[in-house]
C-alpha cells in the first residue's frame, strides 16, 4: 500500500446547542483527537483537545435595531456533535453523525483561559451510553438461544440504529431482566454463551463470548472465533494485516514503514504461573448449588482435557506444558448458583443431572477467558483507521543473532497472529499513530 499512514484530515467538527438553533463550527480549533475502543467496553469513546483563539463559542445574532449583538454560549455538557475524519492512505474514515451514530459531550475538563486563547478537553460518548443509564431490562426472557435475547435487548430495549454482529449460540437460556441496565445484562450473558462450532462439547473449552462496540457496530462474539480471526458464523478467516519490527529506520513515507512497528514491542504479560493458579486456569474445583432442589455437585475442570479442541491464534494445536503437575491439583475453589430453574421451573428441572452439560461449560469458561489473554503485548504503529478491536493482525519478529548467519530469519515463537484487545487512534496537528494492546492464547505462528 503506497503512501504514508500518518496522513489524516478533520473534515468536520460541529457542536450543536441544546435547542438545535445554533451550530458551532469548531473544525479549526481541534488540536488533538484520541479515539478509544476496547474489547471489554460496550461503547467507543472519543476525546478532543480544543484550542479556541477566536471565541468561536460566541454566536452573533441581530437585535431589533438590525445591528449585530454578541451573545455568549458556554459549553455545559450534553451538546450533540458531528465529527468526520478521513485518511487518504487507507481510504477509511471515522464519522460520528446525528443519524446512525449520534455522540454527545459528557465531560469537559482541563480548561485554561489566557488573554489570547482558551484550551479545554472534551470527552464524547454515544447516545446509547446515556440511554443505558436511564432505561432498564424488565420482564422475563423465554427459553431461547442467547443470541436471540441479545438481539431483542439491543433492538427493542436499547433501540440502537447501529449495525449488530451477533454470533449464533448453540445453547438456550431463560432469565429475568431484574431492572438491570442493558449493558449489564449483555455482559452477564456473555460467559454463559456457547458458540456453534462443530467440535463443541462439554470438554471443548469453547464457552465464553464478549460484548463490545467498535467503529463497525455492536458485537456479540465468541472468543474461539475472535482468536482465529473468523467472521461471525463463518469458517473462513479474514486476511490479517501484517506488521514487522526492525531496528532499521526507514523513510516515513515508504511502503515498508507503513507496516512497521514504531516502538520497541513490550510484553505487558507473558508468563505468570502464580496468577494462572489463583484464577484456576490449569485446574479448578467448582461447586454448583441448585436453589430449586437444594442440592449441589462438584465438578473439577482441567485445561489439559479441553485445550486441543479449542480454537487458538497459533496453527500449532499442541497442549501447553503445565509445570509441577498443576493440572491434577485444583488451585481455585469456586461456588456458583444455578439460576435457570428460577427463571423457568419447567425447563431442565434438574440442571445437576449427569447429562446436563451447563455446569461443565461454566467451569471451563473461566479458564477460557484467562487463557485468551495469557500474552499481552503493547505496540505503536502508524495511523491505520482500518483496524478495530476484535481484528487479528500478523506480527513478524526477527531472531536474536550475534552474527550474520541467522540475520533476517523469523522468530516463529513470538511471531504470529494477535487479537486486538484495545485500540487508540492518537492524532495531533502534525501526525497520527495507532496504539494497540494485542493478546493471544498460544505461542507460535
C-alpha positions in Angstrom: 0.0 0.0 0.0 1.6 3.2 -1.1 1.6 6.5 0.8 2.1 7.4 4.4 -0.2 6.2 7.1 0.5 9.4 9.1 -1.8 11.5 7.0 -5.4 12.3 8.0 -7.8 15.2 7.7 -10.5 16.5 10.0 -13.2 17.4 7.6 -15.8 18.5 10.1 -16.3 19.1 13.8 -19.6 20.7 14.8 -21.2 21.4 18.2 -25.0 21.8 18.3 -26.7 23.8 21.1 -29.4 22.2 23.2 -32.2 23.8 21.2 -30.6 23.0 17.9 -30.9 26.6 16.8 -27.1 27.2 16.9 -24.4 25.1 15.4 -20.7 26.0 16.1 -18.1 25.0 13.5 -15.0 24.2 15.6 -13.1 22.3 13.0 -10.1 24.5 13.0 -10.0 24.5 16.9 -9.2 20.8 17.1 -5.6 20.4 18.3 -5.7 16.7 19.0 -8.0 13.6 18.9 -8.0 10.3 20.8 -10.3 7.6 19.7 -10.7 4.6 22.1 -12.0 1.0 21.5 -11.8 -1.9 24.0 -13.0 -5.5 23.8 -14.3 -5.1 27.4 -16.1 -1.9 26.7 -19.7 -1.7 25.3 -19.0 1.7 23.9 -16.5 3.7 21.8 -15.3 6.9 23.4 -13.6 10.0 21.8 -11.6 12.7 23.4 -10.7 16.1 21.8 -8.3 18.8 22.7 -9.6 22.2 21.6 -7.7 25.5 21.3 -10.0 28.4 20.8 -8.3 31.7 19.8 -11.3 33.5 18.3 -14.0 33.0 20.8 -15.7 30.6 18.4 -18.2 29.6 21.2 -19.7 33.0 20.8 -22.6 33.3 18.3 -23.9 36.5 16.8 -27.5 37.5 16.4 -29.2 40.6 15.2 -31.2 42.8 17.6 -34.3 44.7 16.8 -32.2 47.6 15.5 -30.7 45.3 12.9 -27.2 45.7 14.4 -25.1 42.7 15.4 -25.1 41.8 19.1 -22.7 39.4 20.7 -24.2 36.5 22.7 -22.1 34.0 24.5 -22.8 30.3 24.6 -20.7 28.3 27.1 -20.4 24.5 26.8 -22.4 22.8 29.6 -22.2 19.1 28.5 -24.9 17.2 26.7 -24.5 19.0 23.4 -24.6 16.9 20.2 -21.6 16.8 18.0 -20.7 15.9 14.4 -17.2 14.7 13.6 -15.7 13.4 10.4 -12.1 12.2 10.0 -10.7 10.8 6.8 -7.4 9.1 6.0 -6.3 9.1 2.4 -3.8 6.3 2.6 -6.4 3.8 3.8 -9.4 5.4 2.3 -11.1 4.9 5.7 -13.0 7.4 7.9 -14.4 7.9 11.4 -17.8 9.5 11.1 -20.0 10.5 14.1 -23.2 11.9 12.8 -26.7 12.6 14.1 -28.5 9.7 12.3 -26.5 6.5 12.6 -24.0 7.3 15.3 -25.0 10.3 17.4 -22.4 11.4 20.0 -22.7 13.9 22.9 -20.4 15.8 25.2 -20.4 14.1 28.6 -17.3 15.6 30.2 -15.4 18.9 30.0 -12.0 19.2 31.7 -8.6 20.8 31.8 -10.0 24.2 30.9 -7.4 27.0 30.9 -8.1 30.6 29.9 -5.5 33.1 28.7 -5.8 36.5 27.2 -5.4 35.2 23.6 -6.8 31.6 23.8 -8.8 29.1 25.7 -7.7 25.4 26.0 -10.1 22.6 27.0 -10.6 18.9 26.7 -14.0 17.4 25.9 -15.0 13.8 26.1 -17.7 12.3 23.8 -19.9 9.3 24.3 -22.5 7.7 22.1 -26.2 8.2 22.7 -26.5 4.5 23.8 -24.4 5.3 26.9 -26.9 7.9 28.1 -29.8 5.6 27.3 -28.1 2.8 29.2 -28.2 4.9 32.4 -32.0 5.7 32.1 -33.6 2.5 30.9 -33.8 -1.0 32.4 -34.3 -4.6 31.1 -37.6 -5.8 32.6 -39.7 -8.9 32.4 -38.8 -12.4 31.6 -36.9 -13.7 28.5 -38.1 -17.1 27.5 -36.0 -20.2 26.9 -34.4 -19.3 23.5 -31.0 -19.1 22.1 -28.9 -16.4 23.8 -28.2 -14.6 20.6 -31.9 -14.0 20.1 -32.1 -12.4 23.6 -29.1 -10.3 22.8 -30.7 -9.0 19.6 -34.0 -8.3 21.4 -32.3 -6.2 24.1 -30.2 -4.2 21.5 -33.1 -3.7 19.2 -36.2 -3.4 21.4 -34.8 -2.1 24.7 -31.7 0.0 23.8 -33.2 0.7 20.4 -29.9 1.4 18.7 -29.8 2.0 14.9 -26.2 0.8 14.7 -25.2 -2.4 12.9 -25.2 -5.6 15.0 -22.8 -8.5 14.6 -24.3 -11.2 16.8 -22.8 -14.7 16.6 -25.2 -17.6 17.0 -25.2 -19.6 20.2 -26.0 -23.3 20.5 -27.5 -23.0 24.0 -30.8 -21.6 25.2 -31.2 -19.6 28.4 -34.2 -18.2 30.3 -33.8 -15.3 32.6 -35.4 -12.2 34.2 -34.1 -8.7 33.5 -34.5 -7.7 37.1 -34.4 -4.0 36.1 -30.7 -4.2 35.3 -29.1 -1.9 32.7 -28.9 -3.3 29.1 -25.1 -3.3 29.0 -25.0 -5.1 32.4 -27.3 -7.9 31.1 -25.5 -8.3 27.8 -22.1 -8.7 29.5 -23.7 -11.0 32.1 -24.9 -13.3 29.2 -21.5 -13.4 27.5 -19.8 -16.1 29.7 -23.0 -18.3 29.6 -22.9 -18.5 25.8 -21.6 -21.4 23.7 -20.8 -20.8 20.0 -22.0 -23.1 17.2 -18.8 -25.0 16.5 -18.6 -28.5 15.1 -16.4 -29.8 17.9 -18.2 -28.1 20.8 -18.7 -30.5 23.7 -18.6 -30.3 27.5 -14.8 -30.5 27.3 -14.2 -28.5 24.2 -13.4 -25.3 26.0 -15.5 -23.1 23.7 -17.8 -21.4 26.2 -17.2 -17.6 26.5 -18.3 -14.6 24.5 -17.5 -10.9 24.5 -19.9 -8.0 24.1 -18.3 -4.8 22.8 -18.6 -1.9 20.3 -16.1 -0.8 17.6 -16.5 1.5 14.6 -18.5 -1.1 12.7 -21.2 -1.5 15.4 -22.1 -3.8 18.3 -20.6 -7.2 18.5 -21.5 -10.4 20.5 -18.7 -12.7 19.6 -17.1 -15.9 20.9 -13.5 -15.9 21.9 -12.9 -19.0 19.8 -13.8 -17.3 16.6 -12.2 -14.0 17.5 -8.8 -15.6 18.3 -9.0 -17.4 15.0 -9.9 -14.3 13.0 -13.2 -15.6 11.8 -16.2 -13.6 10.8 -19.5 -14.3 12.7 -21.0 -17.7 11.6 -18.1 -18.2 9.1 -15.5 -20.9 8.7 -13.2 -18.6 6.7 -10.6 -16.5 8.4 -10.2 -12.8 7.4 -6.9 -11.8 5.9 -4.8 -10.4 8.7 -2.8 -7.3 8.1 0.9 -7.9 8.7 3.4 -5.7 10.7 7.0 -6.2 11.4 9.6 -4.9 13.9 13.1 -3.9 13.0 15.7 -1.5 14.4 16.4 -0.2 10.9 14.9 3.3 10.4 13.1 3.7 7.1 11.7 6.7 5.3 8.4 7.6 7.0 6.6 7.7 3.6 7.9 4.4 2.3 5.7 1.4 1.8 7.7 -0.7 4.3 7.5 2.0 7.0 3.7 1.9 6.8 3.8 -1.7 8.0 6.4 -1.2 10.7 6.0 -1.3 14.4 7.4 2.1 15.5 8.2 1.4 19.2 10.0 -1.5 20.9 7.3 -4.1 21.4 6.8 -4.6 25.2 5.1 -7.7 26.6 3.0 -6.5 29.5 2.2 -10.1 30.3 3.8 -13.2 29.1 4.1 -15.9 31.8 2.7 -15.8 35.3 2.3 -19.2 36.9 1.1 -17.8 40.2 -1.6 -15.7 38.6 -2.7 -18.6 36.5 -3.0 -20.8 39.6 -5.0 -18.3 41.5 -7.6 -17.8 38.7 -7.8 -21.6 38.3 -6.6 -21.7 34.7 -4.8 -25.1 34.9 -7.4 -26.8 37.1 -10.3 -25.7 39.3 -12.8 -27.2 41.6 -16.3 -25.9 41.0 -19.3 -26.3 43.4 -22.7 -25.7 41.9 -25.7 -25.2 44.1 -29.2 -25.6 42.8 -31.6 -23.1 44.5 -34.6 -25.1 43.5 -33.7 -28.6 44.7 -31.2 -27.5 47.4 -28.6 -30.0 46.0 -25.1 -29.4 45.0 -22.4 -31.0 42.7 -18.7 -30.7 42.5 -17.0 -30.6 39.1 -13.3 -30.5 38.5 -12.1 -28.7 35.4 -8.7 -29.5 33.8 -7.3 -27.3 31.0 -5.4 -30.3 29.6 -8.6 -32.1 28.8 -10.1 -29.2 26.7 -7.1 -27.4 25.1 -6.9 -29.5 21.9 -10.5 -28.7 20.8 -10.3 -25.0 21.5 -9.5 -22.6 18.6 -6.2 -20.8 19.1 -4.2 -18.0 17.5 -1.5 -20.5 16.8 -1.8 -23.0 13.9 0.0 -25.5 16.2 -2.7 -27.0 18.4 -0.3 -28.6 20.9 -1.1 -28.9 24.6 0.7 -26.4 26.7 3.3 -27.7 29.1 1.8 -27.3 32.6 4.5 -27.2 35.3 4.6 -29.2 38.5 1.6 -31.4 37.6 -0.7 -28.5 38.4 -3.4 -29.8 36.1 -4.1 -32.6 38.6 -4.3 -30.3 41.6 -7.1 -27.7 41.6 -5.7 -24.3 42.7 -9.0 -22.5 42.9 -12.4 -23.3 44.5 -15.4 -21.6 43.1 -19.0 -21.7 44.3 -21.7 -20.9 41.7 -25.5 -20.8 41.7 -27.7 -22.5 39.1 -30.4 -19.9 38.4 -32.2 -21.2 35.2 -34.7 -23.1 37.4 -35.8 -19.9 39.0 -36.5 -18.5 35.5 -38.4 -21.4 34.3 -39.1 -24.4 36.6 -40.5 -26.5 33.6 -37.2 -26.4 31.7 -34.3 -28.7 32.8 -35.9 -29.4 36.1 -32.6 -30.9 37.4 -29.6 -29.0 36.0 -27.2 -31.0 38.0 -28.0 -34.3 36.4 -25.1 -36.0 34.6 -26.4 -35.5 31.1 -26.7 -31.7 31.6 -23.5 -30.0 30.4 -24.1 -26.5 31.6 -22.0 -26.8 34.8 -19.1 -28.1 32.7 -19.2 -25.3 30.2 -19.5 -22.7 33.0 -16.5 -24.3 34.7 -14.2 -24.1 31.7 -15.3 -20.6 30.7 -13.3 -19.1 33.5 -10.1 -20.8 32.2 -11.0 -19.8 28.6 -11.2 -16.1 29.3 -7.9 -16.1 31.1 -6.1 -18.3 28.6 -7.2 -15.9 25.8 -5.4 -13.1 27.4 -2.4 -15.0 28.7 0.0 -13.0 26.5 -0.4 -9.2 26.3 1.8 -7.0 24.0 1.8 -3.2 23.6 2.8 -1.8 20.2 2.6 1.5 18.3 2.1 1.7 14.6 1.5 4.4 12.0 -2.1 5.6 12.0 -4.4 3.0 10.5 -8.1 3.7 10.6 -9.0 0.3 9.1 -8.2 -1.5 12.3 -10.6 -2.1 15.1 -10.7 -4.2 18.3 -11.7 -7.8 17.5 -9.5 -7.8 14.4 -6.5 -10.1 14.2 -3.1 -8.9 13.0 0.0 -10.9 12.0 3.3 -9.8 13.5 6.8 -10.7 12.3 9.7 -10.7 14.7 13.3 -11.4 13.8 15.5 -14.0 15.5 18.1 -12.8 18.0 21.5 -13.3 16.4 25.1 -12.4 17.2 26.3 -12.7 13.6 25.0 -12.5 10.1 24.4 -16.2 9.7 20.8 -16.1 11.0 20.1 -12.5 10.0 16.7 -12.0 8.6 15.2 -15.2 10.0 11.8 -15.1 11.6 11.2 -15.9 15.3 8.4 -18.4 15.0 7.7 -18.3 18.7 6.9 -14.6 19.1 5.7 -14.1 15.6 2.1 -15.0 14.6 -1.5 -13.9 15.0 -2.5 -11.5 17.7 -6.0 -10.3 18.6 -6.5 -6.5 19.1 -7.9 -6.0 22.6 -7.5 -2.2 23.0 -7.0 0.4 20.3 -6.3 4.2 20.5 -6.0 6.4 17.4 -4.0 9.4 18.6 -4.0 12.3 16.2 -2.2 15.6 16.6 -1.8 18.6 14.3 1.2 17.1 12.5 0.9 13.3 12.7 -1.1 10.3 13.8 -0.4 7.0 15.5 -2.4 3.9 16.4 -1.6 2.4 19.8 -2.6 -1.3 20.2 -2.8 -3.7 23.1 -2.9 -7.1 21.5 -3.3 -10.6 23.0 -3.1 -14.2 22.2 -3.5 -17.6 23.9 -0.7 -19.7 22.4 2.8 -19.4 21.2 3.9 -19.8 17.6 2.8 -19.0 14.1 
